[in-house]
């Protein structure tokens, strides 16, 4: 899906594009959130080997912006079950 489609969809409410690629515990993440046709977060990118910033990973920050609340001992990425898969395309299954 294109960025233009996400911008249009965001007129009805916040929309996020997130992605991750991990193998053997190493990888990268990226995320952007749009609301009302405007990017309100990002684009964020965390390259391989970089530690998560204090405010969280790009995906967790995007999910938080969408209203996801993590429980004790987990982040938003884990709370919605994305940690079960290592690649973005696997989230669709």
C-alpha positions as YAML, in Angstrom:
chain: A
units: angstrom
residues:
- id: 1
  name: UNK
  ca: [0.00, 0.00, 0.00]
- id: 2
  name: UNK
  ca: [1.26, 3.43, -0.83]
- id: 3
  name: UNK
  ca: [1.97, 6.33, 1.47]
- id: 4
  name: UNK
  ca: [-0.70, 8.29, -0.40]
- id: 5
  name: UNK
  ca: [-3.34, 5.69, 0.49]
- id: 6
  name: UNK
  ca: [-2.34, 5.84, 4.14]
- id: 7
  name: UNK
  ca: [-2.55, 9.63, 4.12]
- id: 8
  name: UNK
  ca: [-6.10, 9.43, 2.70]
- id: 9
  name: UNK
  ca: [-7.15, 6.74, 5.19]
- id: 10
  name: UNK
  ca: [-5.80, 8.84, 8.05]
- id: 11
  name: UNK
  ca: [-8.60, 11.34, 7.50]
- id: 12
  name: UNK
  ca: [-10.85, 8.86, 9.35]
- id: 13
  name: UNK
  ca: [-8.37, 8.24, 12.17]
- id: 14
  name: UNK
  ca: [-4.72, 7.55, 12.88]
- id: 15
  name: UNK
  ca: [-2.96, 5.05, 10.59]
- id: 16
  name: UNK
  ca: [0.52, 3.56, 10.98]
- id: 17
  name: UNK
  ca: [2.97, 1.93, 8.62]
- id: 18
  name: UNK
  ca: [5.43, -0.21, 10.55]
- id: 19
  name: UNK
  ca: [8.08, -2.69, 9.53]
- id: 20
  name: UNK
  ca: [10.76, -4.90, 11.00]
- id: 21
  name: UNK
  ca: [13.34, -7.40, 9.87]
- id: 22
  name: UNK
  ca: [15.08, -9.56, 12.47]
- id: 23
  name: UNK
  ca: [17.27, -12.65, 12.35]
- id: 24
  name: UNK
  ca: [19.15, -14.12, 15.27]
- id: 25
  name: UNK
  ca: [18.15, -11.23, 17.52]
- id: 26
  name: UNK
  ca: [19.60, -8.57, 15.20]
- id: 27
  name: UNK
  ca: [17.57, -6.36, 12.94]
- id: 28
  name: UNK
  ca: [15.94, -3.05, 12.26]
- id: 29
  name: UNK
  ca: [12.57, -1.31, 12.67]
- id: 30
  name: UNK
  ca: [10.80, 1.60, 11.05]
- id: 31
  name: UNK
  ca: [7.46, 3.37, 11.59]
- id: 32
  name: UNK
  ca: [5.38, 6.39, 10.59]
- id: 33
  name: UNK
  ca: [1.95, 7.47, 11.88]
- id: 34
  name: UNK
  ca: [-0.45, 9.75, 9.99]
- id: 35
  name: UNK
  ca: [-3.54, 11.47, 11.33]
- id: 36
  name: UNK
  ca: [-5.76, 13.86, 9.44]
- id: 37
  name: UNK
  ca: [-3.56, 13.56, 6.36]
- id: 38
  name: UNK
  ca: [-0.41, 14.64, 8.20]
- id: 39
  name: UNK
  ca: [2.53, 12.63, 9.51]
- id: 40
  name: UNK
  ca: [2.30, 13.02, 13.30]
- id: 41
  name: UNK
  ca: [5.15, 10.62, 14.16]
- id: 42
  name: UNK
  ca: [8.20, 9.81, 12.10]
- id: 43
  name: UNK
  ca: [9.34, 8.54, 9.85]
- id: 44
  name: UNK
  ca: [11.35, 6.71, 12.50]
- id: 45
  name: UNK
  ca: [14.10, 4.19, 11.75]
- id: 46
  name: UNK
  ca: [16.23, 2.14, 14.11]
- id: 47
  name: UNK
  ca: [19.14, 0.57, 12.21]
- id: 48
  name: UNK
  ca: [20.62, -2.80, 13.05]
- id: 49
  name: UNK
  ca: [22.86, -2.75, 16.09]
- id: 50
  name: UNK
  ca: [21.47, 0.48, 17.56]
- id: 51
  name: UNK
  ca: [19.93, 0.30, 21.06]
- id: 52
  name: UNK
  ca: [16.29, 1.24, 21.58]
- id: 53
  name: UNK
  ca: [15.95, 4.86, 22.66]
- id: 54
  name: UNK
  ca: [14.43, 5.60, 26.09]
- id: 55
  name: UNK
  ca: [11.05, 6.35, 24.49]
- id: 56
  name: UNK
  ca: [10.92, 2.87, 22.93]
- id: 57
  name: UNK
  ca: [11.31, 1.24, 19.56]
- id: 58
  name: UNK
  ca: [9.84, 2.87, 16.44]
- id: 59
  name: UNK
  ca: [7.04, 0.30, 16.29]
- id: 60
  name: UNK
  ca: [6.18, 0.56, 19.99]
- id: 61
  name: UNK
  ca: [6.06, 4.35, 19.69]
- id: 62
  name: UNK
  ca: [3.74, 4.10, 16.68]
- id: 63
  name: UNK
  ca: [1.47, 1.60, 18.43]
- id: 64
  name: UNK
  ca: [1.35, 3.83, 21.50]
- id: 65
  name: UNK
  ca: [0.30, 6.71, 19.24]
- id: 66
  name: UNK
  ca: [-2.55, 4.48, 17.99]
- id: 67
  name: UNK
  ca: [-3.70, 3.87, 21.56]
- id: 68
  name: UNK
  ca: [-2.08, 0.53, 22.42]
- id: 69
  name: UNK
  ca: [-1.37, 0.19, 26.14]
- id: 70
  name: UNK
  ca: [1.28, -2.30, 27.22]
- id: 71
  name: UNK
  ca: [0.96, -4.31, 30.38]
- id: 72
  name: UNK
  ca: [3.57, -4.69, 33.09]
- id: 73
  name: UNK
  ca: [6.81, -6.18, 31.79]
- id: 74
  name: UNK
  ca: [6.02, -5.78, 28.10]
- id: 75
  name: UNK
  ca: [6.14, -3.13, 25.39]
- id: 76
  name: UNK
  ca: [3.46, -2.28, 22.83]
- id: 77
  name: UNK
  ca: [5.16, -4.47, 20.18]
- id: 78
  name: UNK
  ca: [4.76, -7.50, 22.44]
- id: 79
  name: UNK
  ca: [1.30, -6.48, 23.69]
- id: 80
  name: UNK
  ca: [-0.21, -6.78, 20.21]
- id: 81
  name: UNK
  ca: [1.62, -10.03, 19.42]
- id: 82
  name: UNK
  ca: [4.11, -8.81, 16.83]
- id: 83
  name: UNK
  ca: [6.99, -10.43, 18.67]
- id: 84
  name: UNK
  ca: [5.82, -13.88, 17.51]
- id: 85
  name: UNK
  ca: [7.26, -13.23, 14.03]
- id: 86
  name: UNK
  ca: [10.62, -11.96, 12.81]
- id: 87
  name: UNK
  ca: [9.60, -10.42, 9.48]
- id: 88
  name: UNK
  ca: [6.92, -7.87, 8.57]
- id: 89
  name: UNK
  ca: [5.31, -10.13, 5.95]
- id: 90
  name: UNK
  ca: [4.77, -12.80, 8.61]
- id: 91
  name: UNK
  ca: [2.47, -10.46, 10.59]
- id: 92
  name: UNK
  ca: [-0.20, -11.01, 7.95]
- id: 93
  name: UNK
  ca: [-0.55, -14.72, 8.74]
...
